[in-house]
Amino acid sequence: MSKSSNAITEPVNSLISNETYSRIMGFVAGVFSGVAKNAVGHPFDTIKVRLQTSQNETRFKGPLDCVYKTFRNQGIRGFYLGFTPPLVGWILMDSVMLGCLHNYRMLMHKYVYPNDEKLPLSGCIISGVLAGWSVSFIAPPIELAKAKLQVQYDKTTTRYKGPLDVIKKIYSAQGIRGLYKGLISTLIFRTHFVYWWGSYELLTRWFRENTKMSEAAINFWAGGFSASFGFWTTAYPSDVVKQVVLCNDKYDGSFKSWRTAVKDIYQSKGINGFFKGFVPSFLRSFPANAAALAAFEFVLRTSGAKS
């Protein structure tokens, strides 16, 4: 969690209290997190999604082959296909997710752990999971548009002109249900936030007690390690299922589709099918989330928003 700042001791103005200001700044800080995450992580994410969802086993031999073929066929632009949805989407999603995280922490500290000097680990974990579930209700259309564009390899597989075209065509054909076909998968995937925010808090405390690093450096390293080792190593199979549900039109958006996707992946590819694209995802997770959380905590810290 961010350390409280003594910079703001009076209400920002007569219409907004320090507590309200802090709640708002949680969402503002999330905007900066989304920009940092997308700028660093999108090329890795494109490779990950292509490996996860490719139905043609001969299309890519592995991550490096996917990088090579993407660059050969589509140039640098190929790594940034679907860039607009996550640019706008990650700004929105990180603002909601991290804003909710900050607000849940404040509420937990105020009402559940009022006698504790700082929020205990259990409060940090509960806040993280609640934040993950909260953002899950806005994430499916954004992630759907991104995934659909990322798996357009060439002219023969190009169906959509851009993110708005994805949303328009899917809504016209399937309605709101089509845009939210990944909701259950998203909720299951983000339940793994228990590992992310639990390990982030533990690492942050350890770095503070055992190193002389600055707060910015602590946020960076704790953010990177907790996301890559704490979250993605546990959540990755769920992410594969989520991407398959989003990209495969045979799944109808019910809970049954999630179970069917799990069954299909296992029957066609075995246990290894749940780890396709793991390497680029793992490589992406550290720098993207380290930069994102460092940006988030920096804005909170410098703005004087209390934890």
Backbone bond lengths (Angstrom), bond angles and torsions (degrees), N, CA, C in turn:
res aa  C-N    CA-C-N  psi(-1)  N-CA   C-N-CA  omega(-1)  CA-C   N-CA-C  phi
1 M - - - 1.450 - - 1.526 109.42 -
2 S 1.329 118.80 156.23 1.445 123.20 178.29 1.515 110.51 -73.56
3 K 1.315 117.49 145.23 1.444 120.65 173.22 1.508 109.66 -75.95
4 S 1.313 116.14 143.21 1.458 120.47 179.87 1.511 109.49 -68.26
5 S 1.305 115.38 146.24 1.455 121.01 177.96 1.514 109.32 -103.98
6 N 1.341 115.42 145.09 1.457 120.26 177.09 1.523 111.57 -93.76
7 A 1.351 114.66 6.22 1.452 118.63 -175.12 1.514 112.24 -66.09
8 I 1.325 117.43 -31.61 1.458 120.47 -177.26 1.513 108.27 -116.82
9 T 1.308 117.39 108.72 1.464 121.74 -179.25 1.508 112.50 -113.35
10 E 1.318 116.41 -10.44 1.459 121.49 179.00 1.528 108.52 -119.62
11 P 1.334 117.24 157.20 1.462 119.16 175.18 1.517 110.86 -53.13
12 V 1.340 115.98 143.60 1.460 119.94 -179.71 1.511 110.61 -57.27
13 N 1.312 117.38 -40.86 1.449 122.02 170.96 1.517 107.07 -156.35
14 S 1.301 116.54 -173.73 1.458 119.55 -174.98 1.523 113.06 -71.80
15 L 1.337 117.51 -11.48 1.466 120.66 -175.77 1.525 113.05 -102.85
16 I 1.313 118.51 -10.78 1.455 120.83 -175.19 1.521 110.31 -137.91
17 S 1.308 116.20 129.51 1.463 121.13 -179.27 1.516 110.16 -85.67
18 N 1.332 115.81 167.91 1.463 120.08 176.60 1.525 111.09 -59.44
19 E 1.334 116.71 -39.68 1.458 119.72 -178.60 1.516 111.50 -66.49
20 T 1.322 117.32 -43.38 1.462 120.86 178.33 1.523 110.48 -64.49
21 Y 1.320 115.96 -42.06 1.465 121.09 177.46 1.526 110.53 -58.11
22 S 1.328 116.12 -44.63 1.459 120.75 -180.00 1.520 111.38 -63.82
23 R 1.326 116.68 -40.35 1.466 120.29 179.08 1.531 110.75 -62.25
24 I 1.316 116.35 -43.23 1.468 121.10 -179.93 1.524 110.89 -65.60
25 M 1.345 116.21 -41.45 1.455 120.06 -177.28 1.524 112.51 -64.84
26 G 1.333 117.08 -24.66 1.461 119.18 175.12 1.522 111.09 -59.53
27 F 1.329 116.51 -40.60 1.468 121.06 179.72 1.532 110.90 -74.21
28 V 1.329 116.55 -37.07 1.466 120.31 178.21 1.528 110.31 -64.37
29 A 1.322 116.73 -44.14 1.467 120.92 179.32 1.520 110.86 -62.24
30 G 1.331 117.03 -33.41 1.458 120.79 177.85 1.516 112.89 -63.66
31 V 1.332 117.99 -29.18 1.461 122.03 176.87 1.523 109.89 -61.04
32 F 1.335 116.31 -46.62 1.466 121.07 -179.63 1.530 110.56 -64.98
33 S 1.315 116.46 -35.34 1.459 120.67 176.22 1.516 111.06 -62.12
34 G 1.339 117.25 -44.38 1.455 121.07 -179.13 1.514 112.86 -62.74
35 V 1.334 116.92 -40.11 1.464 121.04 178.58 1.528 110.16 -63.44
36 A 1.329 116.62 -46.79 1.463 120.96 -179.03 1.517 111.42 -63.46
37 K 1.319 116.97 -43.58 1.465 121.09 -177.44 1.524 111.46 -63.48
38 N 1.324 117.32 -44.88 1.455 120.13 -176.40 1.522 111.96 -70.61
39 A 1.328 116.65 -39.21 1.460 120.27 -179.22 1.525 111.30 -61.59
40 V 1.313 116.99 -38.03 1.464 121.56 -176.90 1.525 112.21 -85.40
41 G 1.337 117.22 -38.59 1.451 119.95 -165.15 1.509 118.93 -99.44
42 H 1.342 119.66 -12.54 1.465 118.86 -170.18 1.528 115.18 -62.34
43 P 1.341 120.67 -44.14 1.472 118.78 178.87 1.529 112.96 -57.90
44 F 1.332 117.20 -40.67 1.460 120.90 176.63 1.528 110.22 -62.05
45 D 1.334 115.67 -40.01 1.455 120.29 -177.19 1.526 111.68 -66.47
46 T 1.309 116.50 -36.35 1.466 120.53 178.31 1.523 110.68 -62.28
47 I 1.324 116.70 -45.84 1.463 120.61 178.51 1.524 110.07 -62.92
48 K 1.324 116.49 -42.30 1.462 120.79 -179.84 1.523 111.15 -59.77
49 V 1.331 117.43 -48.71 1.466 121.63 -176.96 1.520 110.73 -65.31
50 R 1.336 117.53 -39.28 1.464 119.90 -179.98 1.533 111.00 -65.12
51 L 1.306 117.29 -40.25 1.461 119.83 178.31 1.523 111.31 -69.60
52 Q 1.335 116.65 -37.39 1.460 120.76 -178.16 1.522 112.87 -66.14
53 T 1.318 116.39 -36.37 1.465 120.24 -168.02 1.524 114.78 -108.24
54 S 1.330 118.24 -4.58 1.458 120.54 -178.09 1.524 110.32 -65.50
55 Q 1.336 116.49 121.94 1.457 122.14 178.33 1.528 111.53 -87.70
56 N 1.331 115.57 -14.44 1.465 121.49 179.28 1.526 108.61 -95.26
57 E 1.342 116.52 107.86 1.457 121.00 -175.02 1.526 112.72 -65.55
58 T 1.335 117.24 -19.00 1.460 119.90 -178.63 1.536 112.23 -94.22
59 R 1.330 116.86 -3.07 1.471 118.98 -176.94 1.523 110.98 -65.56
60 F 1.331 116.97 -47.37 1.464 121.53 -179.44 1.525 110.01 -131.24
61 K 1.324 116.48 135.77 1.459 121.65 177.60 1.525 111.91 -85.53
62 G 1.324 116.68 -17.32 1.453 120.96 -178.64 1.514 109.72 169.34
63 P 1.337 118.21 -175.00 1.469 121.82 -177.00 1.527 113.78 -57.87
64 L 1.340 117.50 -45.96 1.465 119.65 -178.02 1.526 111.03 -66.65
65 D 1.336 116.28 -37.60 1.461 119.94 177.33 1.519 110.69 -65.45
66 C 1.331 116.30 -37.36 1.460 120.63 177.44 1.527 110.79 -64.99
67 V 1.326 116.32 -41.56 1.474 120.99 176.98 1.528 109.81 -61.57
68 Y 1.331 115.64 -47.50 1.464 120.50 -177.55 1.528 111.71 -61.57
69 K 1.343 116.63 -48.52 1.463 120.53 -177.15 1.527 111.97 -69.21
70 T 1.323 116.81 -35.08 1.457 120.00 177.14 1.522 110.31 -63.90
71 F 1.334 116.48 -44.17 1.471 120.48 -179.58 1.525 110.82 -69.36
72 R 1.335 116.67 -40.49 1.475 120.45 -178.82 1.522 111.34 -64.50
73 N 1.324 116.89 -41.33 1.465 120.80 -174.29 1.524 113.77 -87.51
74 Q 1.323 116.98 -30.62 1.466 119.70 -172.03 1.520 114.51 -130.88
75 G 1.328 116.74 -2.13 1.456 119.72 179.50 1.527 111.91 68.12
76 I 1.340 114.81 -165.16 1.468 120.36 179.94 1.524 110.86 -58.91
77 R 1.327 115.69 -33.29 1.466 120.36 -179.33 1.526 111.54 -57.39
78 G 1.339 116.37 -32.49 1.447 119.91 -178.61 1.522 113.47 -61.04
79 F 1.325 116.63 -30.51 1.467 120.32 179.78 1.532 111.82 -76.64
80 Y 1.335 115.41 -15.94 1.468 119.20 -176.64 1.527 112.24 -114.03
81 L 1.337 116.46 17.15 1.463 118.95 172.58 1.524 108.29 -62.88
82 G 1.307 115.36 137.14 1.463 118.57 -177.54 1.513 112.83 75.05
83 F 1.337 116.88 18.42 1.472 120.34 -176.51 1.526 112.19 -69.13
84 T 1.336 116.78 -35.93 1.463 119.92 -175.72 1.525 113.38 -63.51
85 P 1.351 118.81 -45.90 1.473 117.01 178.71 1.522 114.14 -57.21
86 P 1.359 118.64 -46.10 1.458 116.01 178.83 1.524 113.33 -72.47
87 L 1.350 118.16 -27.91 1.457 119.09 177.43 1.516 109.96 -62.00
88 V 1.336 114.64 -51.35 1.463 119.32 174.89 1.521 109.99 -72.95
89 G 1.337 114.28 -41.98 1.460 119.59 -175.61 1.512 113.67 -66.49
90 W 1.339 117.66 -45.05 1.460 119.10 -179.91 1.509 111.68 -67.10
91 I 1.334 116.76 -33.83 1.458 119.16 175.13 1.524 109.71 -60.71
92 L 1.348 115.56 -47.44 1.457 120.07 179.05 1.527 111.21 -66.73
93 M 1.339 116.43 -47.42 1.454 120.15 -175.81 1.523 112.68 -67.75
94 D 1.330 117.48 -42.53 1.467 118.94 178.62 1.520 111.32 -69.78
95 S 1.331 116.04 -33.00 1.457 118.54 176.29 1.520 110.33 -62.90
96 V 1.346 116.32 -45.11 1.459 120.42 178.85 1.526 110.88 -68.82
97 M 1.345 116.23 -48.71 1.462 119.65 -175.79 1.529 112.14 -62.58
98 L 1.331 116.63 -52.11 1.452 119.64 -175.78 1.530 111.47 -77.28
99 G 1.341 116.26 -30.18 1.456 118.57 173.34 1.515 111.06 -64.51
100 C 1.332 116.03 -43.62 1.475 120.21 176.14 1.518 110.69 -64.33
101 L 1.337 116.88 -41.81 1.458 120.55 178.55 1.524 110.68 -56.50
102 H 1.313 116.03 -49.05 1.462 121.46 -179.44 1.530 110.93 -61.61
103 N 1.327 116.22 -42.84 1.462 119.87 -179.31 1.524 112.07 -71.22
104 Y 1.327 117.49 -39.33 1.464 119.59 176.29 1.529 110.91 -63.10
105 R 1.322 116.89 -38.28 1.467 120.15 177.16 1.529 110.67 -61.33
106 M 1.328 115.07 -44.76 1.457 119.30 179.56 1.528 111.50 -62.79
107 L 1.335 116.34 -43.35 1.464 120.63 -179.61 1.523 111.02 -66.47
108 M 1.336 116.94 -42.40 1.460 120.71 178.84 1.525 110.64 -61.95
109 H 1.320 115.53 -42.91 1.467 119.87 -179.11 1.528 111.01 -66.78
110 K 1.313 115.86 -36.50 1.460 120.72 -176.02 1.519 112.60 -76.91
111 Y 1.348 116.79 -41.06 1.466 119.53 -170.70 1.530 114.47 -110.07
112 V 1.328 118.25 -27.56 1.460 120.39 -176.39 1.521 111.99 -100.30
113 Y 1.335 116.45 -38.03 1.465 121.20 -179.42 1.535 110.39 -124.49
114 P 1.338 117.80 56.02 1.469 120.18 -174.43 1.529 114.07 -67.59
115 N 1.311 117.42 -21.44 1.467 120.50 -176.41 1.521 113.37 -94.92
116 D 1.330 117.00 -3.68 1.460 120.55 179.30 1.520 110.54 -89.07
117 E 1.319 115.40 139.41 1.466 119.70 179.83 1.528 110.60 -63.81
118 K 1.313 116.10 -41.17 1.462 120.10 175.18 1.518 109.25 -134.31
119 L 1.298 117.06 158.37 1.449 122.42 -176.17 1.530 109.67 -63.29
120 P 1.325 118.51 126.29 1.472 120.50 179.51 1.518 112.14 -71.55
121 L 1.327 115.26 170.32 1.461 120.98 -176.58 1.524 111.81 -57.12
122 S 1.326 117.41 -42.09 1.466 120.02 -179.72 1.519 111.37 -59.62
123 G 1.330 117.26 -39.37 1.457 121.01 178.41 1.518 112.24 -66.41
124 C 1.344 115.77 -36.91 1.467 120.00 177.97 1.527 110.81 -66.04
125 I 1.339 116.46 -41.08 1.460 120.49 -179.44 1.527 111.27 -66.98
126 I 1.333 116.59 -46.45 1.473 120.49 179.36 1.523 110.26 -60.82
127 S 1.320 116.73 -43.38 1.470 120.52 178.73 1.517 110.95 -60.65
128 G 1.342 116.95 -40.94 1.458 121.09 -179.49 1.512 112.86 -64.79
129 V 1.329 116.97 -44.11 1.465 120.57 179.65 1.533 110.85 -65.94
130 L 1.328 116.72 -42.68 1.463 120.10 178.10 1.524 111.27 -61.87
131 A 1.339 116.34 -38.05 1.466 120.03 177.44 1.525 110.67 -65.33
132 G 1.341 116.22 -39.74 1.462 120.23 177.87 1.510 112.37 -63.54
133 W 1.312 116.81 -43.07 1.465 119.93 177.91 1.525 111.15 -66.80
134 S 1.321 117.08 -36.82 1.469 120.46 -179.46 1.528 111.29 -62.70
135 V 1.336 116.71 -46.70 1.466 119.32 -177.20 1.527 111.03 -72.94
136 S 1.329 117.52 -18.64 1.463 120.76 -179.88 1.525 112.67 -62.63
137 F 1.326 117.31 -21.26 1.466 119.85 -177.52 1.526 112.99 -85.56
138 I 1.333 117.41 -7.12 1.462 119.51 172.81 1.526 111.54 -114.91
139 A 1.328 117.38 -11.76 1.463 121.16 -173.35 1.534 115.27 -74.72
140 P 1.349 120.65 -38.85 1.476 119.22 -171.01 1.522 116.68 -53.36
141 P 1.346 121.25 -48.07 1.469 118.54 179.61 1.523 112.87 -63.09
142 I 1.334 116.76 -36.92 1.468 120.98 179.85 1.518 110.38 -66.73
143 E 1.325 116.74 -47.34 1.463 120.35 -179.02 1.527 111.22 -69.61
144 L 1.318 117.15 -31.40 1.459 120.90 177.00 1.528 110.44 -63.74
145 A 1.329 117.21 -48.42 1.466 121.11 -179.78 1.525 110.93 -61.82
146 K 1.318 116.41 -43.77 1.467 120.65 179.25 1.523 111.51 -61.21
147 A 1.328 116.33 -48.59 1.457 120.18 -177.20 1.524 111.96 -64.71
148 K 1.330 117.30 -42.25 1.466 120.67 -179.57 1.527 111.14 -60.98
149 L 1.326 117.42 -39.05 1.461 120.73 -179.74 1.525 111.47 -74.56
150 Q 1.326 117.58 -34.05 1.457 120.72 -177.61 1.523 112.94 -69.42
151 V 1.320 117.81 -22.92 1.472 119.59 -179.26 1.529 111.93 -99.91
152 Q 1.324 116.55 20.40 1.462 121.05 170.82 1.524 107.14 -91.71
153 Y 1.330 116.40 101.50 1.456 121.11 -171.62 1.528 113.42 -86.56
154 D 1.321 115.81 -33.92 1.456 120.61 -175.84 1.532 108.04 -158.70
155 K 1.332 116.04 -171.09 1.463 119.73 -177.06 1.523 112.65 -62.84
156 T 1.336 116.97 -30.86 1.462 119.67 -177.97 1.525 112.25 -72.92
157 T 1.332 116.96 -21.24 1.467 119.88 -178.70 1.525 112.09 -109.03
158 T 1.330 116.54 6.68 1.462 120.19 -178.08 1.526 110.38 -88.18
159 R 1.317 115.93 115.80 1.469 122.39 179.59 1.527 111.94 -117.43
160 Y 1.315 116.36 -19.42 1.458 119.92 -172.65 1.538 110.44 -126.24
161 K 1.328 115.39 141.46 1.459 121.26 -179.07 1.529 112.19 -85.24
162 G 1.306 117.07 -22.33 1.450 120.74 -178.06 1.519 110.20 179.33
163 P 1.321 117.38 -178.86 1.467 120.52 -176.07 1.518 114.30 -60.66
164 L 1.334 116.79 -40.30 1.458 119.04 179.43 1.525 111.29 -67.22
165 D 1.332 115.97 -32.86 1.467 119.96 177.74 1.526 110.18 -67.74
166 V 1.338 116.94 -37.29 1.470 120.51 176.06 1.529 109.75 -60.40
167 I 1.323 115.43 -50.96 1.467 120.88 -178.23 1.527 110.61 -60.07
168 K 1.334 116.21 -45.23 1.462 121.05 -177.30 1.521 111.96 -62.80
169 K 1.348 117.05 -47.78 1.453 120.62 -176.46 1.522 112.51 -69.14
170 I 1.312 116.65 -40.30 1.467 119.27 179.88 1.525 110.39 -69.87
171 Y 1.324 116.72 -39.22 1.463 119.48 177.82 1.524 110.99 -65.12
172 S 1.337 117.15 -40.20 1.467 120.71 179.59 1.524 111.56 -64.28
173 A 1.333 116.36 -35.97 1.460 119.96 -176.79 1.524 113.51 -86.08
174 Q 1.345 116.82 -36.12 1.457 120.30 -170.92 1.526 114.56 -125.70
175 G 1.328 116.67 -6.11 1.454 119.54 -178.88 1.514 112.55 72.37
176 I 1.318 116.52 -165.32 1.460 121.87 -176.55 1.513 111.11 -62.73
177 R 1.336 116.36 -29.50 1.465 119.99 179.04 1.524 110.97 -61.87
178 G 1.331 116.74 -37.59 1.452 120.26 179.13 1.516 112.26 -64.53
179 L 1.341 117.14 -37.40 1.455 121.30 179.48 1.523 111.92 -70.99
180 Y 1.329 116.01 -24.03 1.467 120.45 -178.13 1.522 112.38 -110.29
181 K 1.327 116.99 26.33 1.454 120.34 -179.61 1.530 111.83 -63.82
182 G 1.334 117.00 -22.13 1.463 120.29 -178.27 1.509 114.38 -98.03
183 L 1.335 118.29 13.49 1.465 120.02 -173.98 1.531 112.19 -62.46
184 I 1.324 117.67 -50.62 1.457 120.08 -178.64 1.526 110.39 -62.38
185 S 1.317 116.61 -43.45 1.461 120.75 178.33 1.519 111.31 -60.97
186 T 1.325 116.11 -38.40 1.460 121.03 179.41 1.523 111.42 -67.47
187 L 1.323 117.02 -42.22 1.466 120.70 178.02 1.527 111.14 -62.57
188 I 1.325 116.35 -42.43 1.468 120.16 179.11 1.529 110.11 -65.06
189 F 1.321 115.80 -44.82 1.461 121.00 179.35 1.526 111.57 -58.93
190 R 1.322 117.45 -46.10 1.462 120.27 -175.18 1.526 113.73 -81.30
191 T 1.321 117.39 -6.04 1.459 119.19 171.38 1.529 110.45 -65.40
192 H 1.323 116.09 -22.37 1.462 120.64 177.94 1.525 112.28 -70.73
193 F 1.318 117.00 -0.91 1.462 119.91 174.15 1.529 111.33 -60.45
194 V 1.325 116.51 -18.06 1.461 119.57 176.32 1.527 110.22 -56.21
195 Y 1.327 117.38 -36.31 1.464 121.24 -179.78 1.526 111.49 -80.13
196 W 1.332 115.95 -35.66 1.460 119.27 -178.64 1.524 111.17 -65.82
197 W 1.324 116.28 -56.93 1.459 118.12 -172.86 1.524 112.36 -76.99
198 G 1.325 116.64 -24.39 1.455 118.43 173.07 1.515 111.38 -67.28
199 S 1.337 116.61 -47.51 1.466 120.24 -179.78 1.529 111.14 -70.05
200 Y 1.338 117.51 -32.62 1.468 119.71 177.83 1.526 111.13 -62.39
201 E 1.319 116.20 -43.24 1.462 119.80 179.42 1.523 111.04 -66.50
202 L 1.328 116.93 -43.72 1.463 120.45 -179.82 1.524 111.31 -63.40
203 L 1.321 117.53 -43.19 1.463 120.94 179.55 1.524 111.44 -67.14
204 T 1.332 116.08 -39.97 1.463 119.71 178.80 1.527 110.41 -60.39
205 R 1.324 116.58 -45.61 1.457 120.53 178.87 1.531 111.58 -63.13
206 W 1.340 115.73 -41.36 1.471 119.07 -178.53 1.522 110.77 -64.84
207 F 1.330 117.36 -44.94 1.461 121.11 179.95 1.532 111.03 -62.18
208 R 1.309 116.93 -39.92 1.462 120.19 179.97 1.521 111.98 -65.89
209 E 1.324 116.48 -37.23 1.458 121.07 -176.56 1.529 113.58 -83.69
210 N 1.334 117.11 -24.39 1.458 119.90 -171.38 1.523 115.43 -119.74
211 T 1.316 117.71 -1.65 1.458 119.97 178.61 1.531 109.75 -133.48
212 K 1.295 115.33 170.87 1.457 121.39 176.86 1.525 110.55 -111.65
213 M 1.316 116.31 22.68 1.458 120.49 -179.78 1.524 111.09 -67.45
214 S 1.319 115.87 154.08 1.456 121.27 175.64 1.511 109.74 -69.82
215 E 1.336 116.44 163.80 1.463 120.10 178.09 1.528 111.27 -60.49
216 A 1.330 117.34 -38.79 1.462 120.71 179.90 1.523 110.50 -62.51
217 A 1.332 117.07 -43.25 1.461 121.16 179.23 1.528 110.77 -66.15
218 I 1.322 116.35 -40.19 1.466 120.20 178.01 1.517 110.82 -61.63
219 N 1.326 116.53 -45.53 1.468 120.54 178.69 1.526 110.97 -60.76
220 F 1.327 116.55 -40.55 1.454 121.70 -178.77 1.525 110.81 -63.78
221 W 1.322 116.93 -53.56 1.464 120.39 -175.80 1.525 111.98 -71.01
222 A 1.319 117.27 -41.06 1.467 119.60 177.51 1.526 110.70 -65.10
223 G 1.333 116.49 -38.84 1.455 120.62 178.50 1.518 112.30 -64.76
224 G 1.335 116.42 -43.62 1.459 120.27 -179.68 1.514 113.18 -67.21
225 F 1.345 116.88 -48.11 1.461 120.44 -178.06 1.531 112.00 -67.60
226 S 1.323 117.14 -40.10 1.468 119.41 -178.01 1.526 111.13 -68.55
227 A 1.328 116.79 -36.38 1.466 119.98 179.66 1.524 111.36 -71.35
228 S 1.326 117.20 -44.97 1.465 119.90 -174.95 1.521 112.39 -76.92
229 F 1.335 117.07 -49.82 1.458 119.66 -176.42 1.532 112.47 -89.81
230 G 1.327 117.76 -36.29 1.447 120.17 -178.12 1.514 113.58 -79.01
231 F 1.336 116.49 -42.15 1.461 120.51 -173.69 1.520 113.28 -97.65
232 W 1.335 117.46 -60.06 1.455 119.61 -169.52 1.521 113.76 -68.00
233 T 1.323 118.39 -31.68 1.463 118.72 178.55 1.526 111.68 -67.93
234 T 1.320 118.01 -25.07 1.468 121.29 178.62 1.527 111.85 -95.44
235 A 1.327 116.91 -32.61 1.467 120.66 -172.45 1.523 113.78 -92.87
236 Y 1.325 117.99 -10.56 1.459 119.84 -170.29 1.526 114.59 -57.58
237 P 1.339 119.57 -46.64 1.482 118.11 177.88 1.527 112.74 -55.72
238 S 1.340 116.39 -37.81 1.465 119.76 177.67 1.517 111.68 -65.78
239 D 1.329 116.66 -33.07 1.459 120.26 178.24 1.524 110.72 -69.43
240 V 1.331 117.13 -38.97 1.466 120.48 177.03 1.527 110.05 -59.84
241 V 1.330 116.37 -46.39 1.461 120.44 179.19 1.528 110.19 -60.83
242 K 1.318 116.22 -43.18 1.472 120.85 -179.72 1.528 110.70 -60.55
243 Q 1.320 117.45 -45.13 1.461 120.29 -178.45 1.526 111.28 -66.44
244 V 1.332 117.17 -38.04 1.464 120.21 178.40 1.525 110.23 -65.30
245 V 1.323 117.48 -41.84 1.464 121.01 177.52 1.530 110.24 -61.29
246 L 1.321 117.22 -41.37 1.457 121.11 -178.63 1.532 112.17 -68.26
247 C 1.330 116.75 -38.79 1.463 119.91 -171.97 1.520 114.40 -93.20
248 N 1.324 117.48 -17.08 1.462 120.28 -177.93 1.524 109.63 -99.51
249 D 1.315 116.33 117.87 1.463 121.52 -173.75 1.520 114.28 -72.91
250 K 1.324 117.71 -7.84 1.465 117.99 -178.03 1.529 112.23 -79.79
251 Y 1.341 117.24 -13.67 1.456 119.58 179.72 1.517 109.39 -87.07
252 D 1.314 116.56 132.37 1.464 120.90 -169.32 1.518 114.71 -94.26
253 G 1.330 118.59 0.99 1.458 119.73 176.04 1.512 114.04 95.77
254 S 1.305 119.74 -2.28 1.453 121.18 177.07 1.520 109.94 -86.47
255 F 1.334 116.13 171.86 1.466 119.16 177.79 1.520 110.70 -61.17
256 K 1.338 115.71 -32.24 1.453 120.06 178.75 1.518 111.30 -58.55
257 S 1.336 117.63 -32.75 1.455 120.18 -178.71 1.523 110.95 -65.99
258 W 1.331 118.05 -35.41 1.462 121.16 177.53 1.520 109.65 -63.84
259 R 1.306 117.29 -46.83 1.464 120.94 179.31 1.526 110.94 -65.45
260 T 1.331 116.29 -37.88 1.455 120.03 178.54 1.521 110.73 -65.48
261 A 1.319 117.13 -39.94 1.461 121.29 178.08 1.522 110.82 -62.27
262 V 1.329 117.04 -43.53 1.468 121.11 177.33 1.528 109.90 -58.44
263 K 1.324 115.81 -47.01 1.464 121.09 -179.66 1.525 111.57 -62.50
264 D 1.332 116.70 -44.27 1.459 121.00 -179.02 1.527 111.63 -63.45
265 I 1.330 116.58 -43.30 1.465 120.58 179.92 1.526 110.47 -61.84
266 Y 1.315 115.18 -45.28 1.475 118.96 -177.67 1.517 111.38 -67.20
267 Q 1.330 117.08 -41.98 1.466 119.95 -178.04 1.528 112.70 -68.34
268 S 1.321 117.10 -33.88 1.464 120.16 -176.07 1.530 113.12 -89.11
269 K 1.340 117.46 -29.67 1.469 119.93 -172.72 1.522 114.28 -131.19
270 G 1.340 116.29 -4.82 1.457 118.71 -178.67 1.510 111.89 73.14
271 I 1.324 115.77 -166.60 1.462 120.44 -177.57 1.519 111.50 -63.92
272 N 1.345 117.01 -28.79 1.464 119.83 179.34 1.522 112.35 -64.93
273 G 1.327 116.29 -22.59 1.457 119.30 179.63 1.511 113.42 -63.21
274 F 1.328 116.70 -25.34 1.463 120.67 179.75 1.524 112.56 -81.14
275 F 1.339 116.07 -2.13 1.461 119.17 -179.18 1.527 112.30 -124.11
276 K 1.330 117.11 14.13 1.461 120.19 176.36 1.532 109.23 -64.18
277 G 1.328 115.53 131.60 1.459 119.86 179.94 1.513 113.79 81.67
278 F 1.343 117.10 10.37 1.462 119.73 -176.26 1.526 112.36 -63.88
279 V 1.324 117.21 -40.45 1.467 120.53 -175.34 1.527 112.22 -59.94
280 P 1.350 119.80 -53.97 1.478 117.86 178.53 1.517 112.76 -63.35
281 S 1.329 116.82 -32.42 1.461 119.30 177.98 1.518 110.59 -66.09
282 F 1.326 116.31 -43.85 1.457 120.90 -179.88 1.528 110.41 -65.42
283 L 1.339 116.42 -43.34 1.467 120.29 179.21 1.522 111.21 -63.67
284 R 1.330 116.02 -36.72 1.466 120.42 179.68 1.515 111.94 -70.91
285 S 1.322 116.41 -36.87 1.460 120.08 -168.65 1.517 112.78 -61.79
286 F 1.324 117.09 -36.91 1.467 117.73 -177.07 1.528 111.82 -68.37
287 P 1.339 119.79 -60.90 1.471 118.05 -176.44 1.523 113.82 -64.01
288 A 1.343 116.77 -38.41 1.463 119.50 -176.99 1.523 111.36 -65.50
289 N 1.323 117.22 -47.25 1.460 120.13 -177.41 1.527 112.57 -79.48
290 A 1.315 116.79 -29.90 1.464 119.43 174.55 1.527 109.66 -62.13
291 A 1.340 116.28 -46.71 1.465 120.57 178.55 1.522 110.98 -64.86
292 A 1.346 116.07 -40.58 1.460 120.37 -177.28 1.528 111.69 -64.59
293 L 1.320 117.95 -47.66 1.461 120.41 -177.65 1.523 112.10 -73.45
294 A 1.319 116.18 -32.04 1.462 118.50 175.03 1.529 110.21 -63.51
295 A 1.347 116.01 -41.66 1.467 120.27 178.54 1.521 110.90 -66.03
296 F 1.334 116.60 -43.68 1.466 121.68 -179.99 1.530 111.48 -60.05
297 E 1.312 116.56 -51.91 1.467 120.91 -177.24 1.536 111.18 -67.40
298 F 1.342 116.99 -34.41 1.464 120.72 179.37 1.520 110.79 -63.67
299 V 1.339 116.23 -44.90 1.479 119.75 179.48 1.523 110.33 -64.00
300 L 1.335 117.38 -43.52 1.470 120.02 178.21 1.522 111.35 -60.68
301 R 1.313 114.60 -44.18 1.474 120.42 -176.31 1.527 111.48 -66.02
302 T 1.312 116.99 -47.51 1.460 120.72 -175.75 1.529 112.58 -76.13
303 S 1.334 116.62 -21.25 1.463 119.58 179.62 1.524 111.88 -82.58
304 G 1.346 115.99 -13.10 1.459 119.40 -179.18 1.517 112.89 83.11
305 A 1.349 117.49 13.39 1.463 120.23 179.72 1.530 108.51 -72.59
306 K 1.316 116.53 129.21 1.455 120.27 -178.24 1.520 110.32 -82.15
307 S 1.337 116.08 152.31 1.461 121.85 178.67 1.503 110.71 -85.97
